[in-house]
Amino acid sequence: MHFTVGNTSDAPRSDLPELLSALAADLRGIGYTVDGVAGLLGESAHAALSRDQLIPALIATEAAADGDPDAAALAAVVRLWLLAVPQRTDVLDAALPGIRTEGLLALGLVEPEPPQSDPAAGIVRAKADLRPYGWGGNASTGTGSGSADLWVASDLAAHQQPGVLRHDHVLGIGQASTTLVQTTIRREVARALDLGTGCGIQSFHLLNHADHVTATDISARALAFTRFNLLLNAEALRIDPARPEDRVSLRLGSLLEPVAAETFDLVVSNPPFVITPRSPGEAAGDQFTYRDGGLPGDDIVASLVRELPSVLAPDGTAQLLGNWEVVAGTEWRERPQSWAGPDVDAWFIQRELVGPEQYAETWLQDASESRDRQHYQDAYAAYLDDFASRNVAGIGFGMIFLRRPAAGARPVISRFEEITYPIEQPVGPHLGAAVERADWLAANDLAATHLLVAEDVTEERHQRPGAEHPGVILLRQGAGLRRTNLLSTELAGFVSACDGDLSVGQIIGALEALLGGGDGFDGETFRDGLLAEVGNLVRDGFLLPA
Ligand SMILES: C[S@@+](CC[C@H](N)C(=O)[O-])C[C@H]1O[C@@H](n2cnc3c(N)ncnc32)[C@H](O)[C@@H]1O
């Protein structure tokens, strides 16, 4: 049945259904939602909080704590779980009258504030982060299937507590989590896999469009947080608390081990991809489980790209985030290309490329390892040595799409590209449309097709003052990946004729008659070259079948 994964100390309890219901009712009652918190804090303090800056929210809630009882109740909860300010038990009892402090202690969401270890003495502090999370309409999911208001528990983050993070830290909803949420191509599927579920964030979204979700993690604590979150939000996630296994299976284990010999229609993973220097004799307990897969270099991402297709059903897709090393003197795409087998569709988009120094700084900061100067110096040097040992000049970050072709089909996508500028979010629906266009191109005769220019496309011409013709003609896409295409004269002529009247072959023929005929003009090369360029514009969504 795979829902209960033993009892895990030091994680919220999910075996007290009455308390979970009481908590959900209380949180709903005080309006502890994304909008409710934003309304309480005001725009700028809320924006600061999303950058992990607590001070403006501390100031905003100080005033509210003494105001009307509704605002005071919400302020107490925000200060407890988002700002990590210890609260008086009588204040929490009044704010959450159904569950009261006693119930929060029983669930493991708060603990007595030292030095007085007796809760009756009156002050408790957050033992976990518990925050509202939600989505509306199809804005973040791309599914068009309604909205959700949830509460998500995870460990307190670096900015909410002193010292270095615990090594088995259970990550809350971060930037990478939302990037993957927004990148995922959402279609109705029977079975989905969330590999390395953490607090369960990807699974919440998958439950919106998958009949059944399997969530795995190497950390029993992470699975305990996920189980708690699923049951706390059972109603919104359409889970029957008496039979959660009908919709979700939680599995403990590493990478594909817990799902070997099974197949899925969709796999998503924000894996522990952070490249970390290995040290002799290190134990698993020394590693930050949430980000470090324990392998050297970028091996964790390489092995997932190689092995994930084995758990994909025909036509099944996998989407993940990853880092890859770029060896000095090579193109970034060379390593990812060597991982993706010839029998799968593969699309890598590199979103960022940083040097070893910046990489070390980012990840030492992330776990608050910069707070101890000597440790910081040693760890920084270890990062540089590690990258130097493999002659790594840069580290790429990006998104990966893999697809096992449908029965009898061949792969049609092999794309490794760099897009570092801001793109439209959620980009998932646009990636899905691009995959459909690649399939369409493979199955149809482009020359016989009639095309239209997509609604979001504009043309930009640049010319030297006084020049008769433009020197540069750019086609720009307003939506999705917001691509720009530099057009040749003939391609610009082609695009301007795409009103659906003539077929691609007819327009190319007319342009050949107009522009060809000069010395050295080769009609076949002209036609083939232009047809290929038109195919690229269709693939990228500038031109669409009429
Ligand atoms: C970066 S977190 C992602 C959490 C969550 N899915 C998200 O999108 O925010 C990576 C997760 O992978 C888990 N993990 C680490 N090593 C793993 C392994 N070898 N197999 C499966 N999960 C692993 C960690 O415990 C952690 O929960």
The ligand as an SDF file (V2000), in Angstrom:
LIG
                    3D

 27 29  0  0  0  0  0  0  0  0999 V2000
   16.4260   19.6780   -4.0650 C   0  0  0  0  0  0  0  0  0  0  0  0
   15.4110   18.6780   -3.0510 S   0  0  0  0  0  0  0  0  0  0  0  0
   13.8960   18.7570   -3.9540 C   0  0  0  0  0  0  0  0  0  0  0  0
   12.6760   18.7330   -3.0980 C   0  0  0  0  0  0  0  0  0  0  0  0
   11.3750   18.9670   -3.8480 C   0  0  0  0  0  0  0  0  0  0  0  0
   11.0880   17.9100   -4.7760 N   0  0  0  0  0  0  0  0  0  0  0  0
   11.3780   20.2910   -4.5620 C   0  0  0  0  0  0  0  0  0  0  0  0
   11.0900   20.3190   -5.7750 O   0  0  0  0  0  0  0  0  0  0  0  0
   11.6360   21.3150   -3.9430 O   0  0  0  0  0  0  0  0  0  0  0  0
   16.0330   17.0720   -3.4160 C   0  0  0  0  0  0  0  0  0  0  0  0
   15.3640   15.9480   -2.6620 C   0  0  0  0  0  0  0  0  0  0  0  0
   15.9850   14.7060   -3.0910 O   0  0  0  0  0  0  0  0  0  0  0  0
   16.1920   13.8780   -1.9640 C   0  0  0  0  0  0  0  0  0  0  0  0
   17.3250   12.9830   -2.2650 N   0  0  0  0  0  0  0  0  0  0  0  0
   18.6460   13.1510   -2.0290 C   0  0  0  0  0  0  0  0  0  0  0  0
   19.3500   12.1000   -2.4930 N   0  0  0  0  0  0  0  0  0  0  0  0
   18.4500   11.2490   -3.0340 C   0  0  0  0  0  0  0  0  0  0  0  0
   18.5540    9.9920   -3.6720 C   0  0  0  0  0  0  0  0  0  0  0  0
   19.7440    9.4100   -3.8430 N   0  0  0  0  0  0  0  0  0  0  0  0
   17.4280    9.3860   -4.0820 N   0  0  0  0  0  0  0  0  0  0  0  0
   16.2120    9.9850   -3.9160 C   0  0  0  0  0  0  0  0  0  0  0  0
   16.0570   11.1770   -3.3210 N   0  0  0  0  0  0  0  0  0  0  0  0
   17.1580   11.8110   -2.8900 C   0  0  0  0  0  0  0  0  0  0  0  0
   16.4610   14.8260   -0.8230 C   0  0  0  0  0  0  0  0  0  0  0  0
   16.1910   14.2210    0.4200 O   0  0  0  0  0  0  0  0  0  0  0  0
   15.5290   15.9930   -1.1590 C   0  0  0  0  0  0  0  0  0  0  0  0
   14.2860   15.8160   -0.5500 O   0  0  0  0  0  0  0  0  0  0  0  0
  1  2  1  0
  2  3  1  0
  2 10  1  0
  3  4  1  0
  4  5  1  0
  5  6  1  0
  5  7  1  0
  7  8  2  0
  7  9  1  0
 10 11  1  0
 11 12  1  0
 11 26  1  0
 12 13  1  0
 13 14  1  0
 13 24  1  0
 14 15  1  0
 14 23  1  0
 15 16  2  0
 16 17  1  0
 17 18  1  0
 17 23  2  0
 18 19  1  0
 18 20  2  0
 20 21  1  0
 21 22  2  0
 22 23  1  0
 24 25  1  0
 24 26  1  0
 26 27  1  0
M  CHG  2   2   1   9  -1
M  END
$$$$
